[in-house]
Amino acid sequence: VQLQASGGGLVRTGGSLWLSCVVSGFPAGSYAIGWFRQAPGKGREGVGCISGSDDSTYYADSVKGRYTTSRDKAKNTVYLQMTSLKPEDTAVYFCARDRRPFIRFCAVHDTASYDYWGQGTQVTVSS
C-alpha cells in the first residue's frame, strides 16, 4: 500500500493549488482518503476527506467552502483543490487511507483511523 502526495508549492494569498494523491496497492474507490496538514510547531490537523462508498465528502470548518476533494478511480488518484488560500493554510499536506473499507461517512478528527500515509507536500502561501 502506498500513497504519494504531490502538487504543493508557493502561492500568493487568494491563489489556488491542486494537490494529488496517487494510491496503489488497494482499490482506490473502496477506502476513504483523508487530507491532513501540519504547520511548523503545530499538531496534525484534518482538513477533509472523501468516503469509501459514495464519494461523500467532509471538510473542517477552517477550509469549508474553499477546499474540495474528489476522486478519479480510473487514475487511482484523489485530488484536493484549494482556493482562496490564506497564509494560515501554509503547512505540509498529507493524504492518508482510512483503515476501514467502504465506510459511508468519513471524518478527519482522529488520525488513528488512518493506517497508511503519504510523504507530504509543502504548501506555502505568501501574504
C-alpha positions, 0 to 999 in steps of 0.5 A: 500500500502506498500513497504519494502526495504531490502538487504543493508549492508557493502561492500568493494569498487568494491563489489556488493549488491542486494537490494529488494523491496517487494510491496503489496497492488497494482499490482506490474507490473502496477506502476513504482518503483523508487530507491532513496538514501540519504547520511548523510547531503545530499538531496534525490537523484534518482538513477533509476527506472523501468516503469509501462508498459514495464519494461523500465528502467532509471538510473542517470548518477552517477550509469549508467552502474553499477546499474540495476533494474528489476522486478519479478511480480510473487514475487511482488518484484523489485530488484536493483543490484549494482556493482562496488560500490564506497564509494560515493554510501554509503547512505540509499536506498529507493524504492518508487511507482510512483503515476501514473499507467502504465506510459511508461517512468519513471524518478527519478528527482522529488520525488513528483511523488512518493506517497508511500515509503519504510523504507530504507536500509543502504548501506555502502561501505568501501574504 
